[in-house]
Amino acid sequence: MKTFPSKLVTAALGALAGLTAVPAQAQATQLTLCWAAWDPANALVELSKDFTAKSGVQMKFEFVPWPNFAQRMLNELNSKGKLCDLLIGDSQWIGSAATEGHYVKLNDFFDKNGIKMADFAPATVEGYSTWPKGSKNYYALPAMGDAVAFAYRKDWFARPELRAEFKQKHGRDLAPPKTWAELKTIGQFFQNRTIDGKKVYGAALYTERGSEGITMGVTNTMYAHGMEYANPAKPYDMKGFINGPGAVKGLKFYKDLYDCCTPPGHANAYMTENLDAYKSGQVAMQMNFIAFFPGISKDPQVGGEKSGFFAMPKADKQFAQLGGQGISVVKYSDKQAAALEYIKWFAQPAIQQRWWDAGGATTHLSVLGKPGFDKSTSYAPVYLESMKIVKDFWAEPTYAQLLLAMQNRVHSYVVAGKGTPQEALDALLKDWTEVFKDDGKLK
């Protein structure tokens, strides 16, 4: 892990003085920002026109579809490529990117430019910016706050005949669930029901096996039932935590939800498949990242008053799987000064407010704490609640091996129905123990 060269800091500071008097060399510079291809990226393109207007630095964007994003960008970093000057990379990458020197360490730059990480939501600083975890070493600025939550058919929940039937059956109103048990009851209520002449189902859950999908889903119920990845008091001590009673109970509950309440054939579904199921009117509820909620709220089929949103329910505890990304300066860029200029521009509270207004997701506390923020959009209350309860997967340099092992074990149990939840998690413990042994972190 190398610190940012002082000569480049000096060059950057000259370019950053108010973003008004930019040197001629910087004015001629074109930066390439790499990210995934989705609606927030399109919003950032529009927002970045302000940066170009004020700095003279032109922006080029390299957006990769989500299924290919990780492989494409990690290959670029590992090959020390110069495609990306700025990269909005997933939270799990921070450990490997910092350890292997792919990202510029930003501490000195933040200090010299008055950028305070205390101005951002703490969980997102820890999740997107920091390595090692618990330290104050920063390799990214929080860029896109996100978490897994639910969208639901508010118009279906409001139908008088359905409300009356549900109240008679369950003795409570048909309303967004506060607990996982309530969510299951609602899912069962809608499963195989006919609405407007079409058979519908309870919920679209994450079940995808190939990348990270089912892990991003099942962790929500596992966290809620008390799962920890490892002993909080002893790093890499995982026995009885990842395979303990709470984790087992949470994994079993997710399988129960999959068995009772998902559409037929929903066995390899992630973000796009859940959106499709929801927008086509197949399901009453869909699990997805909050980043998709602006698009849902504007969708001609399910937008407006047809959709509502709720945060992850609770069981023994309440947590939501962290999504989102930080923005980093790529170490192999020969335009680091201009890239840092972009970071400083993006960190401004006024730009963070415009980022939220454009459909992005700020984690800047000056925006989140502004009076009326919770009424700024239909999904703002869920975003605020979720940012307070987020928890993330491993961000170790070996995260990819850890992730693929979990994908395999939980998918085999939840979707394929192989073995028991205890057997699945005992096997996962063995997998992870081998990974950490090979990495030199366990004997």
N, C-alpha and C positions, 0 to 999 in steps of 0.2 A: 504494500500500500504506500504510494508515494504522494507527497503533498503537491499542491499546484505550484508550478515554477513562479518565483517572485517576479521575474521579468515580464511574464505574461499578465500577472496581476497588475503591474504598473501600467502596461499597455491598455488593459481593460478599463482601468480607472479613468484614464484619459478619455476613452470613448464613452464612458458612462456618466460624465458630469452633466446631469440633467437631461440626458438624451436629446440635447439640442445642438451643441457644437460637436459634430462627429467628424473625425479625421477623414480626409479624402479616401484613404485606403479602405477604411471601414465602409464608406458610402458605396464603394464598388464591389463589396463583398456579397456573395450569395450564400446563405446558409441552407442546409438541408436538415429538416426535422423528420425523424422517423417515428411512426406510431402504427397502431392497428387501424384498419379501414372500418369506420363506423360513424354514427351521427356526431358524437363529440369531436371527432377529428375534423369533420366538415365545419363545425362551429369554430374551431380553432383557426382554420384557414381564414375565415372572415375576420375574426378578432385580430389576427396577426397583421392585417393591413394597417392597423394603427401603429404597430411597431415599425413597419417599413416607412410609413409617412414621417415618423419622428426621428428615425435613425438613418434612413437611406439604405439600410441593409435589405436586400431582396430575400424573400423566403421561397424555398422549394420544399415540397412535401413528398415523402415516400411512405405511403400507407399500404399495409399488407393485410389481406383478409385474416381474420382471427385464426382459422384452422392452420394457417401457415406462418403466423406472426412469430411465434417463439423460435421455431427452427430457423427461419430466415434471419432474424435479428441476432440470435445467439451465434449462428455461423459467421455473421458479419463481424461480431465482436471477437470471436475466437481467432478469426483470420487477420485481425488487426486492420480491417478494412476502413476506408475513408469515406464510405457512402454517407454516413450519418455524422453531422456535427452535434446535433442534439438528438437524444433518444428518450422517448417516454416509454420506459420499460416496466414490466410487471414487478409487483412487490417482491415476489419470490426470487428475482434475479439479483437483488441487492448484495447478497452475501458473496456470490461468485464474482460479480462485477467489481466489487471493492477488493476482494482478495486477489483476484487475477489482474487487477490494474486496468480494467476497461473504462472505468469512470474516473473523472477528475474529482479529487477530494475538495469540498467546497468551503470548509471551515474558515480559512483565511479570507476568502472572497466575501462570505457572508458577514464576517466581522467588520471588514473594511468598508462595506457598503450598507451597513445598518440593517441587514436582513436578519430578523430574529425568528428562530424556529419556534420560540414560545408564542409567536403570533398565529401559529397554525394548530389545528386540533391535535392533541398529543398522540392519539392512537395512529394518526396518519403520518406523523413525523417518525414514530417508531416503525411503522409498517413500510413506508415508502423510502425513507431517507437514511436510516441509521444502520451502521454495521461497525463492530459487533452490536447485537441487540443489547440495550441497556447502557450503551456508551453515548458519547456526544460527538461521534465521527459521522459527518454528513456527506453523502455522495449524490443526493438528489434534493430537489425542492418538491414538496407535495404538489401534484399537478391535477390529478383527477380523482377526487374522493369517490369511493364507491363501496357498496356492500350488497350482499344478496338479501332480497326482500320479496314481497308478493304483490302482484296486481290481482284485482278481483273484479268480477262483473257486478258492479254496484247496482246496475239496473235490474239484474236478476235477483239480487238480495232484497231489492225494494218491492218486488211483486207481491201484492196483498195475499194472493192465494198460496204462494210459497211461504211467506212469512207466517201465515196462519197454520199451515201444515207443520212447519218446523217447530213453532211454539207449542203446538199440541203434542208433538212427539218428544220434545226435549225440554220443555218447560222454560225456555229462554228465547230471546229474540235472535233472529237470523242476522248476525252482525259479524264484522271482522273478528277473527278469533284472537284471544289473548293468550291461550295456551295451545300446546301441540295437540292435546287431547281434543280441544274444541275444533281445531283445524281438521282433524281426522273425522270427527262427527259431521262437519260440513261437507267434506269430500265425499263421504258415504251418502249423504243426503242427495247430492247432485249426480252421483255415479249412475249412469245408464238412464237418466231421466230424459224425458222428451220436452224440449222447450222450442216453441215456434215450429213444431213439426220436425225437429232435428234431434237425434240422440246426442246427449252431451255427457261429459265426464267431470270428475271432481277436481283434479289438479294435474298440472304438468310439472313434473319434477326433473331435476338434473339426473341423468343416468348414463351419460356418455363415458365410454371407457378409454378411448385412444389418447386423450391429452390430459385434461384435469376435471372434466365435467362432474362425474359422480362424487369426487372428493369435495368439490365446491358445494355440493348439495348435502351430502350425508354429514359433513362436519357440523352443520347447523343443529341437527338433532342430537348429535354426540356431545357437542359443547353444552347443550341445554340440559343434558342428563348427567353432566359432571366430568366428562372426559378432559384430560390434559394430555398433551403430547409427551410430556416427561415431568419428572419431579421438579417443581418450581425451586426447590432448595438444592438440587443436585443435577447439574446439566447431564443430559444423555442417559439418565436413570429412568428408563421407560417402563419397566416391568410394574404392573399394577396400576399404570396410568393410561397408556394407550390401549391396554387390554383389561382394564379394571371393570368393576361392575357398572359404573356409569357409562363408559364407552360401549360396553356390550348392550346395555339397555337402549342407548341411543341408536346404535346400528340396527337392532331388531325393530325399533319403532319406524325407522326409515323404510325398512323392507315391508312392514305392515302397510305403510302409506302407499308404497309402490304397488303392492298386491291388491289393495282395496279400491284405489282411487285414481289411477292413471288411465289414460286412453289406451286402447289396444295397440300393441306394437311400439309403445313408447320406451323402448329398451336401450336406445343409444342416442339420447336427446341431450342437447346443451342449449346454448343461448338462442340460436336461430330456430331450432325445432320447437322450443317452448313458445317463442314469439308467434310462430306460425300456428301452433295449436290454439293459442289464445285469440289471435286476430281473426281466425277463421270461425270462431264461435264454438270450438270443441270443448272448452274447459271453463269451469267457473273461477278457477284460480290458477295462476302460474307463478312459479319461482323464477326469478331472474334478477340480474344486476340492476340497480337503480338507474344506471346510465341509460337504460332503454326506456325509462318511464316518461321522459319528455316526448319521445316519439309516440308512445302509447297514448298519452294525453291528447295528442293532435291527430291521431289516426282517424280516418273517416268512418271506419267500421266500429271501433270500440272506444274512441276518444270522448272527450267532454265528460258529461255526467254518466256515461255508460261505465266508466272505470273508476275504481278507487284503489288505494294502496295501503298496505300495512307492513309493519316491521316484523322480523322473525318473532314468533311466539316464544313463550317460556315453558319450561318444565320445572326442574329444580333450580335452574339458572336461566338467564336470557343472554344469548350471544348471537351475533350475525357474522358469517364468514366475510372477512375483508376482501374487497376487490380493489380496483383502482391502481394508480401508477404515480410514480414521481418522474420529474424531468431532469435529465442528467446531461452533462457535457462529456462527449466521448473523447477519451484520452488520445485517440489516434487522429483526431481532427487537427488540421493545420490552421483552423479559424477559431481557436478557442476564445480569443478576446471578444470577437463578435458574438459567439455563442453565449458567453457570460453576460454580454449586453442584453441579450434576449431574456436570460434568466432574471436579471434585475428588473427589466420592464414588466415581465409577467408577475413578479412578486408584489408589485404595487397594489395597495388595497383597491384603488379605483379600477384597475384592470381586473382584479379578482372579482369585483362586483359585476363587471361587464361579462366576465367569463360565465358566471352563474346565469346572468340574464340571457346569454346566448344559447344556453342549453348544456354548458359544461357543469362541473361540480367543484366549486371551490372548497377548500378546508380552512380558509383564512378566518380567524375568529372575529375580525371586525365586520365581516359580511354575515357570518352565521349568527352573531349576537345582535345584529341590527334590529330594532323594533319593527315588527311586521314581517320578518323573514319567513316565519312559519306560515304566512298567508300568501307568500309571493308566488307559489305554484301549488297545484293539488298534491304534489309529492314531497313538498318541502318538509312537512312534519315527520314523514317517514325517514327522510334523509337525516334530519337532526337526531331523531331517536337512534337510528342505526349507527351513526358515527360515534355514539356513546357506548355501544355494546359490541364493537367489532373485535374480532380475534383472527389471527392469520395462521396459515400453514407454515411449516418450516421455511426459513429463508437461508438455510445453510448452502455453502457452495455445492453440496451434493444434492440439492433439493430435487433435481430431475429424477435421480434414482429413487429417492424417498417417495416422490409423487407417483411414479409409475408402479412402485410396489403397492401403494395404497389403492390406486386405481384397479389393479388386478384383484387384490384380495376382496375389496368391498363389492366390486361389480360381480364377482363370482358368487358371492353370497346373496346380494340384494336382487340381482336380475336373473342370474342363472340358477339360484336356489341351491347352491352346493354347500353342504355342511351346516354348521351352526355359527352364530355370531362370535361365540367365544373362540371357536376354531379359526375363524377368519382373522381375528385380531391377534391370537397367539402366533399365527403364521406371519402376520405383519410385523410383530415384535421381532421375530427371528430375522426377517428381511432387513429391517432397519438396524438391528444390532450388527449384522454383517457389513452394511454400508458404513456405519460409524467406525467399525473396526478397520475396514480398508482405508478409511480416511484418517486413521491414527487418533481418533477421539475416544475410543474404547479399547481396552486390552482384551 
